[in-house]
Amino acid sequence: MTTTRFAPSPTGYIHVGNLRTALMNYLIARKSGGTFILRIDDTDPERSKEEYVDAIKQDLEWLGLHWDKVERQSDRLDRYAEAADNLREMGRFYEAFETPTELDLKRKKQLNMGKPPVYDRAALNLSEAEKEALRAERGSGVWRFKLDHERIDWTDGVLGDISIDAASVSDPVLIRGDGQVLYTLASVVDDTEMGVTDVVRGSDHVTNTATQIQIIEALGGTCPRFAHHSLLTGPQGESLSKRLGTLALRDLREQGVQPMALLSLMARLGSSDPVELRSDMAELIDGFDITRFGAAPTKFDEQDLFPLTAKHLQSLPLADVSDAVSGAGVPAELAEPFWAMARENITTLADLKGWWSLCRDGAEPLIADEDQEFIAEAMALLPEGPFDGESWGTWTKAVKEATGRKGKGLFMPLRKALTGMERGPEMAALLPLLQVIRARG
């Protein structure tokens, strides 16, 4: 059975980049009838916050990405310690003591010599006495995994066949000097013990994957299928890294973006398939294929979410938006005709308040000097209410016969006089809702 996971760190709010990873793993699990795990990567006690754990769950629930179980890495520290002991026993784990400054100097020296800037394994040559002296001077060192210097190969679900020379990669640090277990080790132990079969993540993890494959094999695990999706850029190809904080899911939600609009975009963005608004999760699941995605950086423009949101809202019945309609102040008896009028003329649900304000309070008329007499004559012909869907046609027919005006010269001045706008909903639907006009009845 397919098992996937989404493993966010609770050090901030999740953003569109995180969502891409979460959604792909979710869709793969659901399409195969498998299991989707929410795994909280909270091994950093200083930066991890419970409020962010709650926020991650809230954001996923808002989107309808329901997990089958939750795991927390902070509950599994004993499993990581056992794995570390196993690696030590097999000679694949060693302690190193270089300071960041010393490592930086080594890298610069290697680059100047035209060599790849990888860790030189100097720590392997330290005697026990030298290690004890360094511990006394600097405290505990970091623990590095000793890579076998051979090629690491796998077939990636997005990138195709990958081959990385392990000699071109530094032995990865798996445990910090303060004892904190890092992602590379924790993820391997979790994926192995939780039976994760498929891992989808960003292409910035390709090198991590190479080292993790060796760690998995060293610990006797089975490697999952890996797929590395492209990274998002801004609409002009610019880096999104500095803006991701402003593209948090809760910020998009606050701006009125609808879940299905966001999911429809992210489920296709970067693939060879066109972005199409889907009506429900089942359609998203059915239409998802990880092999359709490309490796090139993928342009993301949050403005693309708003036409999709508008289109989604147009498809909804009143029952799905009743809270927003009543929240805008619309009386229950007018909710149905109001939504029928407004749905084609909003981008987000927040726009409902403006339309109800127009209906309730009216608007400052826009009347050109040359239309003053025409509007006065037309208003005198306005029949008494109550108004219905036929009232606009009846009225404009009478005005046409009385004034000789027709077409745009007839309808536009009347619209501007009643709404203060040149564009908007069908006047036949809007007229019965204009409270100031209704009061004439």
C-alpha positions in Angstrom: 0.0 0.0 0.0 1.2 3.5 -0.8 2.2 5.6 2.2 3.2 9.3 1.9 4.0 12.0 4.3 4.1 15.8 4.7 6.7 16.8 7.3 6.6 20.5 8.0 8.7 22.2 10.7 6.5 24.2 13.2 8.7 27.2 13.0 6.4 29.4 11.0 3.2 29.3 8.9 3.1 27.1 5.9 3.2 28.8 2.5 2.6 28.0 -1.1 5.9 26.2 -1.4 5.1 23.9 1.5 1.6 23.4 0.1 3.0 22.1 -3.2 4.8 19.4 -1.4 1.9 18.6 0.9 -0.7 18.4 -2.0 1.4 16.2 -4.2 2.0 13.7 -1.4 -1.7 13.8 -0.4 -2.9 13.2 -4.0 -0.6 10.3 -4.5 -1.8 8.6 -1.3 -5.5 9.2 -2.0 -5.2 8.1 -5.7 -3.9 4.8 -4.6 -6.2 4.4 -1.6 -3.1 4.7 0.7 -2.1 6.5 3.8 -1.2 10.2 4.2 0.9 11.0 7.3 1.2 14.5 8.9 4.7 14.3 10.5 5.6 17.3 12.6 9.4 17.9 12.3 9.9 19.4 15.8 13.3 18.2 16.8 14.4 21.8 17.2 13.0 22.7 20.7 14.0 26.4 20.5 12.4 27.3 17.2 9.4 24.9 17.2 6.2 26.4 18.6 2.9 24.8 19.5 1.0 27.6 17.9 2.5 26.7 14.6 1.6 23.1 15.0 -2.0 24.2 15.5 -1.7 26.6 12.5 -0.4 23.9 10.2 -3.4 21.6 11.1 -5.8 24.5 10.6 -4.4 25.4 7.2 -4.5 21.8 6.0 -8.1 21.3 7.3 -9.2 24.6 5.6 -7.9 23.1 2.3 -9.5 19.7 2.9 -6.2 17.9 3.1 -7.1 15.4 5.9 -4.4 13.2 7.3 -4.7 9.6 8.4 -2.4 10.0 11.4 -0.1 12.5 13.1 3.4 11.8 14.1 5.8 14.0 16.1 9.5 13.7 15.8 10.0 15.0 19.3 8.3 11.8 20.5 10.7 9.6 18.6 14.1 10.8 19.9 14.9 7.4 21.3 14.5 5.9 17.8 17.0 8.3 16.4 19.5 7.6 19.2 19.3 3.9 18.5 19.9 4.5 14.8 22.9 6.7 15.7 24.3 3.9 17.9 23.9 1.4 15.1 25.8 3.7 12.7 28.6 4.1 15.2 28.9 0.3 15.7 29.2 -0.2 11.9 31.9 2.5 11.6 29.7 4.8 9.6 29.3 7.6 12.2 32.1 9.8 13.4 32.6 12.9 15.6 34.1 16.1 14.1 35.1 19.3 15.9 35.8 22.0 13.3 34.3 25.4 14.0 32.2 27.1 11.3 35.2 29.5 10.7 37.6 26.6 10.2 35.2 24.8 7.8 34.8 28.0 5.8 38.5 28.4 5.5 38.8 24.8 4.3 36.1 25.3 1.7 37.8 28.5 0.4 41.1 26.7 0.1 39.6 23.8 -1.8 37.9 26.2 -4.2 41.1 28.0 -4.8 42.7 24.7 -5.7 39.9 23.9 -8.1 38.6 21.1 -5.9 35.0 20.5 -4.8 34.3 22.2 -1.4 33.6 19.0 0.5 34.5 18.1 4.1 38.0 16.6 4.1 37.3 14.0 6.8 40.2 15.3 8.9 38.3 14.2 12.0 38.8 10.5 11.0 42.5 10.9 11.8 42.1 12.2 15.3 43.3 10.0 18.2 41.1 9.4 21.2 43.4 11.7 23.2 43.0 14.5 20.6 39.2 14.0 20.7 39.1 14.3 24.5 41.2 17.4 24.3 38.9 19.0 21.7 35.8 18.1 23.8 37.4 19.7 26.8 38.2 22.8 24.7 35.1 23.1 22.5 32.4 20.8 23.9 30.9 17.9 22.0 31.4 17.7 18.3 29.0 17.1 15.5 28.3 13.6 14.2 28.8 13.0 10.5 27.7 10.0 8.4 30.6 8.5 6.5 29.5 8.1 2.9 30.7 5.3 0.7 32.5 7.1 -2.2 30.6 5.5 -5.0 27.8 6.7 -7.4 24.3 6.9 -5.9 21.6 6.2 -8.5 17.9 6.3 -8.6 15.0 6.9 -11.0 13.3 10.1 -9.9 9.5 10.5 -10.4 10.0 13.9 -12.0 13.7 14.3 -12.9 14.2 10.9 -14.4 17.5 8.9 -13.9 19.7 10.6 -11.3 23.4 9.7 -10.6 25.4 11.5 -8.0 29.0 10.8 -7.1 29.1 10.6 -3.3 32.7 11.8 -3.4 31.4 15.2 -4.5 29.3 15.5 -1.4 30.4 16.3 2.2 29.7 13.6 4.8 26.4 15.0 6.2 26.1 16.2 9.8 23.3 14.2 11.3 23.6 15.3 15.0 24.6 18.8 16.1 27.1 19.5 18.9 24.2 20.3 21.3 22.7 16.8 20.6 19.9 18.0 18.3 19.0 15.4 15.7 18.9 16.9 12.2 16.3 16.3 9.5 18.5 14.0 7.4 18.7 11.3 10.1 15.2 11.8 11.6 13.6 11.6 8.2 15.4 8.4 7.2 14.4 6.6 10.5 10.8 7.8 10.2 10.4 6.9 6.6 11.8 3.5 7.2 9.8 2.7 10.3 6.6 4.2 9.1 6.7 2.3 5.8 6.8 5.4 3.6 6.7 4.3 0.0 6.8 7.6 -1.9 8.5 10.9 -1.1 7.8 14.0 -3.1 9.7 17.1 -2.1 11.5 20.1 -3.7 14.4 19.8 -6.1 16.6 21.5 -3.5 16.6 18.2 -1.7 18.2 16.1 -4.4 21.6 16.0 -2.7 19.9 15.2 0.6 18.2 12.3 -1.1 21.5 10.9 -2.3 23.0 10.9 1.2 19.7 9.5 2.7 19.7 6.6 0.3 23.0 5.5 1.7 21.8 6.0 5.3 18.7 4.0 4.6 20.7 1.2 3.1 23.2 1.3 6.0 20.3 0.9 8.5 18.8 -2.0 6.5 15.7 -0.1 5.2 14.0 0.0 1.9 14.3 3.1 -0.2 11.0 4.8 -1.1 10.3 6.1 -4.5 11.6 9.7 -4.7 10.3 12.6 -6.8 11.6 16.1 -6.7 9.3 18.8 -7.9 10.6 22.1 -9.3 10.9 25.2 -7.1 8.5 28.1 -7.4 9.6 31.5 -8.7 7.8 34.8 -9.0 5.9 35.7 -12.1 9.0 37.2 -13.7 11.2 34.3 -12.7 12.5 36.0 -9.6 13.3 34.1 -6.4 10.4 33.6 -4.1 12.5 32.8 -1.1 12.3 36.2 0.4 8.6 36.5 -0.3 7.3 33.1 0.9 6.6 34.7 4.3 4.0 36.9 2.6 2.5 33.9 0.8 1.5 32.0 3.9 -1.8 30.1 3.3 -3.5 32.0 6.1 -2.6 35.3 4.3 -4.1 34.1 1.1 -7.2 32.9 3.0 -7.5 36.4 4.5 -7.4 37.9 1.0 -10.4 35.8 0.2 -8.8 33.0 -1.9 -11.0 29.9 -2.0 -9.5 26.5 -1.2 -10.5 24.9 -4.5 -9.0 27.8 -6.5 -5.7 27.4 -4.7 -5.7 23.6 -4.9 -6.7 23.6 -8.6 -3.7 25.9 -9.4 -1.2 24.0 -7.3 -2.2 20.6 -8.6 -1.3 21.6 -12.2 1.3 24.4 -11.9 4.5 23.2 -13.4 2.9 20.3 -15.3 2.2 19.8 -19.0 -1.5 19.9 -18.2 -3.4 23.2 -18.3 -4.6 24.7 -15.0 -8.4 24.0 -14.8 -10.7 24.9 -11.9 -11.9 21.6 -10.3 -15.2 21.3 -8.5 -14.1 19.0 -5.8 -11.2 17.0 -4.3 -12.2 13.8 -6.2 -11.6 15.6 -9.5 -8.2 16.7 -8.3 -7.2 13.2 -7.2 -8.4 11.6 -10.5 -6.5 14.1 -12.7 -3.2 14.0 -10.8 -0.1 12.5 -12.4 3.3 13.2 -10.9 5.0 12.2 -14.2 3.4 15.1 -16.0 5.5 17.6 -14.0 8.7 19.1 -15.3 12.0 20.0 -13.7 12.2 23.7 -14.8 11.6 26.4 -12.2 7.9 27.1 -12.1 6.4 30.6 -12.1 3.8 31.4 -9.5 1.7 34.5 -9.5 -0.8 34.8 -6.6 -2.9 37.1 -8.8 -3.8 34.0 -10.8 -5.7 32.8 -7.8 -8.4 35.5 -7.9 -10.0 34.7 -11.3 -10.1 31.1 -10.2 -11.7 32.1 -6.9 -14.3 34.2 -8.8 -15.1 31.4 -11.1 -15.4 29.0 -8.2 -17.8 31.3 -6.3 -20.0 31.7 -9.4 -20.6 27.9 -9.3 -21.8 27.8 -5.7 -25.4 27.7 -4.5 -26.6 30.0 -1.8 -26.3 27.2 0.8 -22.5 27.2 0.4 -22.1 30.9 1.0 -25.1 31.7 3.3 -22.9 32.7 6.2 -21.0 35.2 4.0 -24.2 36.6 2.6 -25.8 37.1 6.0 -22.5 38.4 7.3 -22.7 41.1 4.7 -26.0 42.2 6.3 -28.4 40.9 3.7 -31.8 40.0 5.2 -32.8 36.4 4.9 -35.7 37.1 2.6 -33.5 38.8 0.1 -30.5 36.3 0.3 -31.5 34.2 -2.7 -32.1 37.1 -5.2 -29.1 39.0 -3.8 -26.7 36.0 -4.3 -28.1 35.4 -7.8 -27.3 39.0 -8.6 -23.9 39.3 -6.9 -22.3 36.0 -7.7 -21.3 37.0 -11.2 -19.9 40.3 -10.0 -17.5 39.4 -7.1 -13.9 38.2 -7.0 -14.0 37.2 -3.3 -16.8 36.9 -0.8 -15.5 40.2 0.8 -17.0 42.0 -2.2 -20.5 41.1 -1.0 -20.5 43.9 1.5 -20.0 46.5 -1.2 -22.9 45.2 -3.2 -25.2 45.1 -0.2 -24.1 48.6 0.7 -25.2 49.8 -2.7 -28.5 48.0 -2.4 -29.2 49.2 1.1 -27.9 52.8 0.9 -27.9 53.6 -2.8 -25.1 55.4 -4.5 -24.2 58.9 -5.5 -25.8 59.2 -9.0 -23.6 59.8 -12.0 -25.6 62.0 -14.3 -24.0 63.9 -17.2 -25.3 67.5 -17.8 -26.8 66.4 -21.1 -28.7 63.6 -19.4 -30.3 65.7 -16.6 -33.6 66.2 -18.2 -33.7 62.6 -19.6 -33.1 61.1 -16.1 -35.7 63.4 -14.5 -38.3 62.2 -17.1 -37.2 58.6 -16.7 -37.5 58.7 -12.9 -41.0 60.1 -13.2 -42.0 57.1 -15.3 -40.6 54.6 -12.8 -43.7 52.6 -11.7 -44.5 52.0 -8.1 -43.1 48.8 -6.5 -42.7 46.2 -5.5 -40.2 45.4 -8.3 -39.5 42.1 -9.7 -37.4 40.6 -12.6 -39.7 42.2 -15.2 -39.7 45.7 -13.8 -36.5 46.9 -15.5 -37.7 45.8 -18.9 -41.1 47.4 -18.4 -39.6 50.6 -17.2 -37.0 51.0 -19.9 -39.6 50.2 -22.6 -41.8 53.0 -21.3 -38.8 55.4 -21.1 -37.8 54.4 -24.7 -41.3 55.2 -26.0 -41.4 58.5 -24.2 -37.9 59.8 -25.0 -37.0 58.0 -28.2 -33.7 56.9 -26.7 -32.5 53.4 -27.3 -29.5 51.1 -26.8 -26.5 52.4 -24.9 -27.9 55.9 -24.8 -30.9 54.6 -23.0 -29.5 52.0 -20.6 -26.1 53.5 -19.6 -27.5 56.8 -18.2 -30.1 54.9 -16.2 -27.5 52.5 -14.8 -25.2 55.3 -13.8 -28.0 57.2 -12.2 -29.2 54.3 -10.1 -25.8 52.7 -9.2 -23.2 55.4 -9.7 -21.3 52.9 -11.9 -20.8 52.2 -15.6 -20.7 48.4 -15.1 -22.2 45.9 -12.8 -24.9 43.2 -12.5 -27.8 42.8 -14.8 -30.1 45.7 -13.9 -33.2 43.4 -14.1 -31.7 41.5 -11.1 -30.4 44.5 -9.3 -33.4 46.9 -9.5 -35.6 44.7 -7.1 -32.9 44.8 -4.5 -32.3 48.6 -4.5 -33.8 49.5 -1.1 -34.2 53.2 -1.8 -36.1 52.4 -5.0 -38.1 49.6 -3.2 -39.3 52.1 -0.7 -41.3 53.8 -3.4 -43.6 50.8 -3.5 
